[in-house]
């Protein structure tokens, strides 16, 4: 009986230790992601000051304006979606891979301006689950607007 209790104690201590390591690593990831996010937002702010920086990303100002957006609107959307990625990657509940109605980003995705900007914004998010979530929400919102 005593031997069984000792085994249970060791197993519980091991599980507690592993859980602690997991939580530490998750918090470390969240903190480093937060610092990276702050740096990225500053980088994107620089685009407002010097629009030629868009060319570094392979985007010309004319591509943005031809889609009915100003550079400032484009940068705003870029910053908003970038900020959302940290939350999505660390906390968000995923509702069938898209934002749920009533969510700030669902509303953003339902706007024509966002749909027009998405082909350019998409390159910033690559083939990530977050990028797929944005695109799926844009398409869903558009389909629901045109079908109502």
NUMARMI-943967 format. One line per field, with one value per residue: chain; x, y, z of N, C-alpha, C in turn. Coordinates in nm, 2 decimals. Example, Ala and Ser with C-alpha at 12.3 -4.5 7.8 and 13.67 -1.06 7.14 Angstrom:
2
ch = [A / A]
n_xx = [1.32 / 1.28]
n_yy = [-0.57 / -0.22]
n_zz = [0.78 / 0.71]
ca_xx = [1.23 / 1.37]
ca_yy = [-0.45 / -0.11]
ca_zz = [0.78 / 0.71]
c_xx = [1.32 / 1.29]
c_yy = [-0.33 / 0.00]
c_zz = [0.78 / 0.79]
This chain:
148
ch = [A / A / A / A / A / A / A / A / A / A / A / A / A / A / A / A / A / A / A / A / A / A / A / A / A / A / A / A / A / A / A / A / A / A / A / A / A / A / A / A / A / A / A / A / A / A / A / A / A / A / A / A / A / A / A / A / A / A / A / A / A / A / A / A / A / A / A / A / A / A / A / A / A / A / A / A / A / A / A / A / A / A / A / A / A / A / A / A / A / A / A / A / A / A / A / A / A / A / A / A / A / A / A / A / A / A / A / A / A / A / A / A / A / A / A / A / A / A / A / A / A / A / A / A / A / A / A / A / A / A / A / A / A / A / A / A / A / A / A / A / A / A / A / A / A / A / A / A]
n_xx = [0.08 / 0.19 / 0.39 / 0.24 / 0.12 / 0.35 / 0.43 / 0.21 / 0.25 / 0.49 / 0.42 / 0.23 / 0.39 / 0.56 / 0.38 / 0.29 / 0.53 / 0.59 / 0.36 / 0.42 / 0.65 / 0.54 / 0.36 / 0.54 / 0.69 / 0.49 / 0.41 / 0.66 / 0.67 / 0.44 / 0.52 / 0.75 / 0.63 / 0.47 / 0.65 / 0.77 / 0.55 / 0.51 / 0.73 / 0.69 / 0.46 / 0.57 / 0.74 / 0.56 / 0.43 / 0.61 / 0.57 / 0.37 / 0.50 / 0.69 / 0.60 / 0.73 / 0.85 / 0.67 / 0.75 / 0.94 / 0.80 / 0.71 / 0.49 / 0.32 / 0.23 / 0.03 / -0.11 / -0.25 / -0.40 / -0.55 / -0.73 / -0.91 / -0.83 / -0.65 / -0.30 / -0.27 / -0.51 / -0.46 / -0.23 / -0.34 / -0.53 / -0.34 / -0.20 / -0.40 / -0.48 / -0.24 / -0.20 / -0.41 / -0.33 / -0.15 / -0.32 / -0.49 / -0.32 / -0.24 / -0.46 / -0.72 / -1.05 / -1.13 / -1.36 / -1.47 / -1.26 / -1.29 / -1.37 / -1.61 / -1.95 / -2.02 / -1.77 / -1.49 / -1.31 / -1.45 / -1.64 / -1.47 / -1.37 / -1.60 / -1.62 / -1.61 / -1.38 / -1.18 / -1.20 / -1.12 / -0.86 / -0.74 / -0.60 / -0.35 / -0.28 / -0.26 / -0.01 / 0.14 / 0.07 / 0.12 / 0.08 / -0.08 / -0.27 / -0.41 / -0.42 / -0.57 / -0.80 / -0.88 / -0.93 / -1.13 / -1.33 / -1.37 / -1.47 / -1.70 / -1.85 / -1.89 / -2.03 / -2.26 / -2.36 / -2.42 / -2.61 / -2.83]
n_yy = [-0.12 / 0.13 / 0.15 / 0.19 / 0.44 / 0.60 / 0.58 / 0.71 / 0.96 / 1.04 / 1.03 / 1.24 / 1.46 / 1.46 / 1.52 / 1.77 / 1.91 / 1.89 / 2.03 / 2.28 / 2.35 / 2.36 / 2.57 / 2.78 / 2.79 / 2.86 / 3.11 / 3.24 / 3.24 / 3.40 / 3.64 / 3.70 / 3.72 / 3.93 / 4.14 / 4.13 / 4.20 / 4.47 / 4.59 / 4.54 / 4.69 / 4.95 / 4.95 / 4.93 / 5.17 / 5.35 / 5.34 / 5.51 / 5.75 / 5.74 / 5.65 / 5.51 / 5.29 / 5.08 / 4.95 / 4.78 / 4.56 / 4.48 / 4.62 / 4.87 / 5.22 / 5.29 / 5.05 / 5.02 / 5.26 / 5.22 / 5.03 / 5.17 / 5.26 / 5.46 / 5.50 / 5.52 / 5.40 / 5.14 / 5.08 / 5.10 / 4.88 / 4.67 / 4.69 / 4.64 / 4.38 / 4.25 / 4.29 / 4.14 / 3.89 / 3.80 / 3.76 / 3.57 / 3.36 / 3.28 / 3.28 / 3.27 / 3.14 / 2.92 / 2.94 / 2.73 / 2.80 / 3.08 / 3.42 / 3.50 / 3.62 / 3.95 / 3.99 / 4.21 / 4.18 / 4.03 / 4.22 / 4.40 / 4.24 / 4.22 / 4.45 / 4.63 / 4.77 / 4.63 / 4.38 / 4.46 / 4.53 / 4.30 / 4.12 / 4.24 / 4.27 / 4.01 / 3.89 / 3.96 / 3.78 / 3.53 / 3.17 / 3.10 / 2.98 / 3.19 / 3.38 / 3.23 / 3.23 / 3.49 / 3.53 / 3.34 / 3.45 / 3.70 / 3.61 / 3.47 / 3.67 / 3.84 / 3.68 / 3.64 / 3.90 / 3.95 / 3.77 / 3.84]
n_zz = [0.00 / 0.09 / -0.10 / -0.33 / -0.28 / -0.28 / -0.55 / -0.67 / -0.56 / -0.67 / -0.94 / -0.95 / -0.87 / -1.09 / -1.30 / -1.21 / -1.23 / -1.51 / -1.61 / -1.50 / -1.65 / -1.90 / -1.88 / -1.82 / -2.06 / -2.24 / -2.14 / -2.18 / -2.46 / -2.52 / -2.41 / -2.56 / -2.81 / -2.78 / -2.75 / -3.00 / -3.15 / -3.07 / -3.18 / -3.45 / -3.50 / -3.48 / -3.69 / -3.90 / -3.86 / -3.96 / -4.23 / -4.28 / -4.26 / -4.46 / -4.75 / -4.95 / -4.84 / -4.86 / -5.09 / -5.02 / -4.94 / -5.17 / -5.27 / -5.43 / -5.40 / -5.57 / -5.62 / -5.38 / -5.37 / -5.60 / -5.52 / -5.37 / -5.13 / -4.89 / -4.81 / -4.54 / -4.44 / -4.53 / -4.38 / -4.12 / -4.13 / -4.16 / -3.92 / -3.74 / -3.80 / -3.76 / -3.48 / -3.39 / -3.45 / -3.25 / -3.04 / -3.15 / -3.20 / -2.94 / -2.76 / -2.86 / -2.92 / -3.17 / -3.41 / -3.62 / -3.78 / -3.84 / -3.77 / -3.53 / -3.56 / -3.45 / -3.33 / -3.33 / -3.54 / -3.72 / -3.80 / -3.92 / -4.13 / -4.28 / -4.42 / -4.73 / -4.79 / -4.65 / -4.78 / -5.04 / -4.98 / -4.89 / -5.08 / -5.09 / -4.83 / -4.75 / -4.81 / -4.59 / -4.39 / -4.48 / -4.54 / -4.31 / -4.03 / -3.92 / -4.12 / -4.30 / -4.16 / -4.16 / -4.43 / -4.48 / -4.32 / -4.45 / -4.70 / -4.62 / -4.49 / -4.71 / -4.88 / -4.73 / -4.72 / -4.99 / -5.03 / -4.89]
ca_xx = [0.00 / 0.28 / 0.46 / 0.15 / 0.11 / 0.48 / 0.42 / 0.12 / 0.31 / 0.59 / 0.35 / 0.17 / 0.50 / 0.61 / 0.28 / 0.30 / 0.65 / 0.57 / 0.27 / 0.49 / 0.74 / 0.45 / 0.31 / 0.65 / 0.72 / 0.38 / 0.43 / 0.78 / 0.63 / 0.35 / 0.60 / 0.84 / 0.54 / 0.42 / 0.76 / 0.78 / 0.43 / 0.53 / 0.83 / 0.63 / 0.37 / 0.65 / 0.79 / 0.44 / 0.40 / 0.71 / 0.52 / 0.29 / 0.60 / 0.76 / 0.53 / 0.82 / 0.88 / 0.59 / 0.82 / 1.02 / 0.71 / 0.66 / 0.36 / 0.33 / 0.12 / -0.08 / -0.18 / -0.34 / -0.50 / -0.64 / -0.83 / -0.99 / -0.78 / -0.53 / -0.19 / -0.30 / -0.61 / -0.39 / -0.15 / -0.43 / -0.57 / -0.22 / -0.17 / -0.51 / -0.48 / -0.12 / -0.23 / -0.50 / -0.26 / -0.10 / -0.44 / -0.54 / -0.22 / -0.22 / -0.58 / -0.86 / -1.13 / -1.15 / -1.50 / -1.47 / -1.16 / -1.32 / -1.41 / -1.76 / -2.03 / -2.01 / -1.63 / -1.44 / -1.24 / -1.56 / -1.69 / -1.36 / -1.37 / -1.72 / -1.62 / -1.56 / -1.24 / -1.10 / -1.20 / -1.04 / -0.72 / -0.69 / -0.50 / -0.22 / -0.25 / -0.24 / 0.13 / 0.20 / 0.04 / 0.16 / -0.01 / -0.10 / -0.41 / -0.47 / -0.45 / -0.68 / -0.92 / -0.92 / -0.98 / -1.26 / -1.43 / -1.40 / -1.55 / -1.83 / -1.92 / -1.92 / -2.14 / -2.38 / -2.41 / -2.48 / -2.73 / -2.94]
ca_yy = [0.00 / 0.24 / 0.16 / 0.25 / 0.58 / 0.66 / 0.59 / 0.81 / 1.09 / 1.06 / 1.06 / 1.37 / 1.55 / 1.47 / 1.59 / 1.91 / 1.97 / 1.91 / 2.14 / 2.41 / 2.38 / 2.40 / 2.71 / 2.87 / 2.80 / 2.93 / 3.25 / 3.30 / 3.26 / 3.51 / 3.76 / 3.74 / 3.76 / 4.07 / 4.23 / 4.14 / 4.28 / 4.61 / 4.63 / 4.53 / 4.80 / 5.06 / 4.94 / 4.96 / 5.32 / 5.42 / 5.34 / 5.64 / 5.86 / 5.72 / 5.55 / 5.43 / 5.17 / 4.97 / 4.88 / 4.67 / 4.45 / 4.45 / 4.68 / 5.01 / 5.30 / 5.29 / 4.93 / 5.05 / 5.36 / 5.17 / 4.95 / 5.26 / 5.29 / 5.54 / 5.43 / 5.52 / 5.30 / 5.01 / 5.06 / 5.07 / 4.74 / 4.59 / 4.69 / 4.58 / 4.23 / 4.21 / 4.29 / 4.03 / 3.76 / 3.76 / 3.70 / 3.45 / 3.25 / 3.24 / 3.27 / 3.27 / 3.03 / 2.92 / 2.90 / 2.68 / 2.87 / 3.21 / 3.51 / 3.49 / 3.75 / 4.03 / 4.01 / 4.32 / 4.15 / 3.99 / 4.34 / 4.45 / 4.16 / 4.24 / 4.58 / 4.63 / 4.82 / 4.52 / 4.28 / 4.52 / 4.54 / 4.17 / 4.06 / 4.30 / 4.24 / 3.86 / 3.86 / 3.98 / 3.67 / 3.40 / 3.06 / 3.07 / 2.95 / 3.32 / 3.43 / 3.16 / 3.27 / 3.63 / 3.51 / 3.27 / 3.54 / 3.79 / 3.55 / 3.44 / 3.80 / 3.89 / 3.59 / 3.67 / 4.03 / 3.95 / 3.68 / 3.89]
ca_zz = [0.00 / 0.10 / -0.23 / -0.43 / -0.25 / -0.32 / -0.69 / -0.70 / -0.53 / -0.78 / -1.07 / -0.93 / -0.88 / -1.23 / -1.37 / -1.17 / -1.29 / -1.65 / -1.63 / -1.48 / -1.76 / -2.01 / -1.85 / -1.83 / -2.20 / -2.30 / -2.10 / -2.25 / -2.60 / -2.52 / -2.38 / -2.68 / -2.92 / -2.74 / -2.78 / -3.14 / -3.20 / -3.05 / -3.28 / -3.59 / -3.52 / -3.50 / -3.83 / -3.99 / -3.85 / -4.05 / -4.37 / -4.29 / -4.28 / -4.59 / -4.83 / -5.04 / -4.77 / -4.91 / -5.20 / -4.95 / -4.93 / -5.30 / -5.29 / -5.48 / -5.35 / -5.67 / -5.60 / -5.27 / -5.40 / -5.70 / -5.45 / -5.30 / -4.99 / -4.87 / -4.75 / -4.39 / -4.42 / -4.55 / -4.26 / -4.01 / -4.14 / -4.14 / -3.78 / -3.66 / -3.82 / -3.69 / -3.34 / -3.37 / -3.47 / -3.12 / -2.96 / -3.22 / -3.18 / -2.80 / -2.67 / -2.93 / -2.95 / -3.31 / -3.45 / -3.76 / -3.86 / -3.88 / -3.66 / -3.51 / -3.57 / -3.33 / -3.31 / -3.40 / -3.67 / -3.81 / -3.85 / -4.01 / -4.25 / -4.36 / -4.49 / -4.86 / -4.79 / -4.61 / -4.89 / -5.14 / -4.93 / -4.85 / -5.16 / -5.06 / -4.68 / -4.74 / -4.81 / -4.45 / -4.30 / -4.53 / -4.54 / -4.17 / -3.99 / -3.89 / -4.25 / -4.36 / -4.08 / -4.21 / -4.57 / -4.47 / -4.27 / -4.55 / -4.80 / -4.56 / -4.47 / -4.84 / -4.93 / -4.66 / -4.76 / -5.12 / -5.04 / -4.81]
c_xx = [0.09 / 0.35 / 0.37 / 0.13 / 0.24 / 0.48 / 0.33 / 0.17 / 0.41 / 0.53 / 0.29 / 0.27 / 0.55 / 0.51 / 0.28 / 0.42 / 0.64 / 0.47 / 0.33 / 0.58 / 0.66 / 0.41 / 0.42 / 0.68 / 0.61 / 0.38 / 0.55 / 0.74 / 0.54 / 0.43 / 0.68 / 0.75 / 0.49 / 0.53 / 0.78 / 0.67 / 0.46 / 0.63 / 0.78 / 0.54 / 0.45 / 0.70 / 0.68 / 0.41 / 0.49 / 0.66 / 0.44 / 0.38 / 0.67 / 0.70 / 0.61 / 0.86 / 0.79 / 0.66 / 0.90 / 0.93 / 0.65 / 0.53 / 0.39 / 0.21 / 0.00 / -0.17 / -0.29 / -0.44 / -0.60 / -0.75 / -0.92 / -0.95 / -0.67 / -0.42 / -0.22 / -0.41 / -0.55 / -0.31 / -0.23 / -0.48 / -0.46 / -0.19 / -0.28 / -0.50 / -0.35 / -0.14 / -0.32 / -0.44 / -0.20 / -0.21 / -0.48 / -0.45 / -0.21 / -0.35 / -0.71 / -0.92 / -1.15 / -1.28 / -1.50 / -1.37 / -1.19 / -1.36 / -1.56 / -1.82 / -2.03 / -1.87 / -1.58 / -1.38 / -1.34 / -1.61 / -1.59 / -1.36 / -1.49 / -1.72 / -1.56 / -1.42 / -1.15 / -1.09 / -1.11 / -0.89 / -0.66 / -0.59 / -0.36 / -0.18 / -0.21 / -0.10 / 0.20 / 0.17 / 0.07 / 0.04 / -0.03 / -0.25 / -0.48 / -0.51 / -0.57 / -0.81 / -0.97 / -0.99 / -1.12 / -1.37 / -1.47 / -1.50 / -1.69 / -1.91 / -1.97 / -2.04 / -2.27 / -2.44 / -2.48 / -2.60 / -2.84 / -3.01]
c_yy = [0.13 / 0.26 / 0.22 / 0.40 / 0.66 / 0.68 / 0.70 / 0.95 / 1.13 / 1.10 / 1.20 / 1.48 / 1.57 / 1.55 / 1.74 / 1.98 / 1.99 / 2.02 / 2.27 / 2.45 / 2.42 / 2.54 / 2.81 / 2.90 / 2.88 / 3.08 / 3.32 / 3.33 / 3.38 / 3.64 / 3.80 / 3.78 / 3.90 / 4.17 / 4.25 / 4.22 / 4.43 / 4.67 / 4.63 / 4.66 / 4.93 / 5.07 / 4.98 / 5.11 / 5.40 / 5.43 / 5.47 / 5.76 / 5.86 / 5.61 / 5.46 / 5.30 / 5.05 / 4.89 / 4.76 / 4.54 / 4.41 / 4.51 / 4.83 / 5.09 / 5.29 / 5.17 / 4.95 / 5.15 / 5.31 / 5.08 / 5.03 / 5.28 / 5.39 / 5.46 / 5.42 / 5.42 / 5.16 / 4.98 / 5.03 / 4.92 / 4.64 / 4.58 / 4.62 / 4.43 / 4.18 / 4.19 / 4.17 / 3.89 / 3.71 / 3.69 / 3.57 / 3.33 / 3.20 / 3.22 / 3.24 / 3.14 / 3.03 / 2.86 / 2.86 / 2.76 / 3.01 / 3.29 / 3.50 / 3.63 / 3.82 / 4.06 / 4.13 / 4.29 / 4.09 / 4.12 / 4.40 / 4.37 / 4.17 / 4.37 / 4.56 / 4.68 / 4.71 / 4.42 / 4.33 / 4.51 / 4.40 / 4.11 / 4.12 / 4.27 / 4.09 / 3.82 / 3.88 / 3.86 / 3.53 / 3.30 / 3.02 / 3.04 / 3.09 / 3.38 / 3.36 / 3.20 / 3.40 / 3.61 / 3.44 / 3.36 / 3.65 / 3.73 / 3.52 / 3.56 / 3.85 / 3.81 / 3.62 / 3.81 / 4.03 / 3.86 / 3.73 / 4.00]
c_zz = [0.00 / -0.04 / -0.33 / -0.41 / -0.30 / -0.47 / -0.73 / -0.67 / -0.63 / -0.91 / -1.06 / -0.94 / -1.02 / -1.31 / -1.34 / -1.23 / -1.44 / -1.69 / -1.61 / -1.59 / -1.88 / -2.00 / -1.87 / -1.98 / -2.28 / -2.27 / -2.17 / -2.40 / -2.61 / -2.50 / -2.50 / -2.80 / -2.90 / -2.78 / -2.93 / -3.21 / -3.18 / -3.15 / -3.42 / -3.61 / -3.54 / -3.64 / -3.93 / -3.98 / -3.94 / -4.19 / -4.39 / -4.31 / -4.41 / -4.67 / -4.92 / -4.97 / -4.81 / -5.02 / -5.14 / -4.95 / -5.06 / -5.34 / -5.33 / -5.43 / -5.44 / -5.65 / -5.48 / -5.31 / -5.51 / -5.65 / -5.36 / -5.16 / -5.00 / -4.80 / -4.59 / -4.36 / -4.43 / -4.42 / -4.14 / -4.01 / -4.11 / -3.99 / -3.70 / -3.68 / -3.75 / -3.54 / -3.31 / -3.38 / -3.34 / -3.04 / -3.02 / -3.19 / -3.04 / -2.72 / -2.74 / -2.94 / -3.10 / -3.35 / -3.60 / -3.84 / -3.91 / -3.75 / -3.65 / -3.52 / -3.44 / -3.28 / -3.39 / -3.53 / -3.77 / -3.88 / -3.95 / -4.14 / -4.33 / -4.44 / -4.63 / -4.87 / -4.75 / -4.72 / -5.01 / -5.11 / -4.91 / -4.95 / -5.14 / -4.92 / -4.67 / -4.73 / -4.68 / -4.36 / -4.35 / -4.53 / -4.39 / -4.14 / -3.97 / -4.03 / -4.32 / -4.28 / -4.13 / -4.34 / -4.56 / -4.42 / -4.37 / -4.65 / -4.74 / -4.54 / -4.61 / -4.90 / -4.86 / -4.69 / -4.90 / -5.13 / -4.95 / -4.87]
